[in-house]
Amino acid sequence: RGYVAERNYRAAWTLWDGLKRYTALAPDEVTFTVMLQACAAQGLVEKGCGLFEEMEHVCGLVPTRDAFHALLRLHGSRAGWLRELEDAVHRMEGYGLPPDTETFALVLRAVARHGDVERLRAWWLRLEESGVGVVAAHYEHALMCYAQAHVPHSTYASARRAQHLEPDAAALR
């Protein structure tokens, strides 16, 4: 986690390549999750999706909640990937991992970036029905969605979009 936590992605990818190329060690769930987080931070959607598929189907590893959250960050970071983001939530549920506070925050954040009010309403209803508590980040994402949808080129929306960073996982708990 060190290189990715320090945002030294070049060193992380060098280590990943060395692990796969020069050792007989197989990456585990934690290693895949860290590399998925690197993909999300760098906006490498296709590469991250490929890693997730490799983890699940080639290595036969069961994705963790953190791995799914990294996948949600990946899909939420690029326009046009909301359907894949929703599919990832369904896959997550298929592994017995129901959406938690962070899952909803990631989904609402992605929906807000796209200004998709109809999706926001559907996910908000699902959030309320889930029993997961609504936190401040959820409200912020909802407001951002409405700002993005109704005034997409405003200075306010652009400024908020620029400030719209990853939700602090500790603050969500």
C-alpha positions in Angstrom: 0.0 0.0 0.0 3.0 2.3 0.6 3.7 3.5 -3.0 0.0 4.0 -3.8 -0.7 5.7 -0.5 2.2 8.0 -1.3 0.9 8.5 -4.8 4.1 7.1 -6.3 2.2 5.1 -9.0 5.3 4.5 -11.2 7.0 2.6 -8.4 3.8 0.7 -7.6 3.4 -0.4 -11.2 7.1 -1.3 -11.4 6.7 -3.5 -8.3 3.5 -5.0 -9.7 5.2 -5.9 -13.0 8.2 -7.3 -11.1 6.0 -9.4 -8.9 4.2 -10.9 -11.9 7.2 -11.3 -14.2 10.0 -12.4 -11.9 8.4 -14.3 -9.0 6.2 -17.3 -8.6 4.1 -15.3 -6.1 0.5 -14.7 -7.1 -1.1 -11.4 -6.1 -3.7 -11.7 -3.4 -6.9 -9.7 -2.8 -5.1 -6.9 -1.0 -2.5 -6.5 -3.8 -5.2 -6.4 -6.4 -7.2 -3.9 -4.4 -4.2 -1.6 -4.0 -3.5 -1.7 -7.7 -7.2 -1.0 -8.4 -6.9 2.0 -6.1 -3.9 3.2 -8.2 -6.0 2.8 -11.4 -8.8 4.8 -9.9 -6.4 7.6 -8.8 -4.9 7.7 -12.3 -8.2 7.4 -14.2 -7.1 4.1 -15.8 -10.6 2.7 -16.2 -9.9 0.0 -18.8 -6.8 -1.2 -17.0 -8.6 -1.3 -13.7 -11.5 -3.2 -15.1 -9.0 -5.7 -16.6 -7.3 -6.1 -13.2 -10.7 -6.7 -11.6 -11.5 -9.4 -14.1 -8.1 -11.0 -13.7 -8.5 -11.0 -9.9 -11.9 -12.6 -10.1 -11.8 -14.9 -13.1 -8.1 -15.8 -13.7 -6.9 -15.9 -10.1 -10.2 -17.0 -8.7 -10.1 -14.5 -5.8 -13.2 -13.2 -4.2 -13.3 -9.4 -4.4 -13.4 -7.6 -1.1 -15.6 -4.6 -0.3 -12.5 -2.4 -0.7 -11.9 -3.9 -4.2 -15.5 -3.1 -5.2 -15.2 0.4 -3.8 -12.1 0.9 -6.0 -14.0 -0.4 -9.0 -16.9 2.1 -8.2 -14.3 4.9 -8.0 -13.1 3.8 -11.4 -16.5 3.8 -13.0 -17.5 7.0 -11.4 -14.5 8.9 -12.6 -15.3 8.8 -16.3 -18.4 10.1 -18.1 -20.6 7.4 -19.6 -19.8 4.7 -17.1 -22.8 4.9 -14.8 -24.4 1.7 -16.1 -21.1 -0.2 -15.3 -21.1 1.4 -11.9 -24.6 0.1 -11.2 -23.6 -3.3 -12.5 -20.6 -3.3 -10.1 -23.0 -2.6 -7.2 -25.1 -5.6 -8.3 -22.0 -7.8 -8.6 -21.0 -6.7 -5.1 -24.4 -7.7 -3.8 -24.0 -11.1 -5.5 -21.0 -11.7 -3.3 -23.1 -11.0 -0.2 -21.8 -7.4 0.2 -24.8 -5.1 0.5 -24.1 -1.4 -0.1 -22.8 0.5 2.9 -22.4 4.2 3.6 -19.3 4.5 1.5 -20.9 2.5 -1.4 -23.8 4.9 -1.5 -21.4 7.9 -1.2 -19.4 6.7 -4.2 -22.5 6.0 -6.3 -24.1 9.4 -5.4 -20.8 11.2 -6.1 -20.6 9.6 -9.6 -24.3 10.4 -10.3 -23.6 14.0 -9.1 -20.7 14.4 -11.5 -23.0 13.4 -14.4 -26.0 15.6 -13.1 -28.3 12.6 -13.5 -31.2 13.6 -11.3 -33.4 10.6 -12.2 -30.6 8.2 -11.1 -30.1 10.3 -8.0 -33.7 9.9 -7.0 -33.6 6.2 -7.6 -30.4 5.7 -5.6 -31.6 8.1 -2.8 -34.8 6.0 -2.5 -32.6 2.9 -2.3 -30.4 4.5 0.3 -33.4 5.3 2.5 -34.9 1.8 2.1 -31.5 0.2 2.9 -31.4 1.3 6.5 -27.9 2.7 6.0 -27.8 6.0 7.6 -27.7 9.2 5.5 -24.6 11.2 6.2 -23.5 14.7 5.2 -21.6 13.4 2.2 -24.8 12.0 0.8 -26.5 15.3 1.0 -23.5 17.1 -0.5 -23.6 14.8 -3.5 -27.3 15.2 -4.0 -26.9 19.0 -4.0 -24.0 18.8 -6.4 -26.1 16.7 -8.7 -28.9 19.3 -8.8 -26.3 22.1 -9.4 -24.7 20.1 -12.2 -28.0 19.2 -13.8 -29.6 22.7 -13.7 -26.6 25.0 -14.1 -23.9 22.9 -15.7 -21.8 25.8 -16.8 -22.1 28.0 -13.7 -19.0 29.2 -11.8 -20.5 27.6 -8.7 -20.9 24.2 -10.2 -17.4 24.3 -11.8 -15.9 25.3 -8.5 -17.7 22.6 -6.5 -16.8 20.0 -9.1 -13.1 21.0 -8.8 -13.4 20.6 -5.0 -15.3 17.3 -5.2 -12.7 14.9 -3.8 -12.9 11.3 -2.7 -15.1 11.0 0.4 -13.1 10.4 3.6 -13.9 6.9 4.5 -13.3 7.5 8.2 -15.8 10.4 8.2 -18.4 8.2 6.6 -18.4 5.6 9.4 
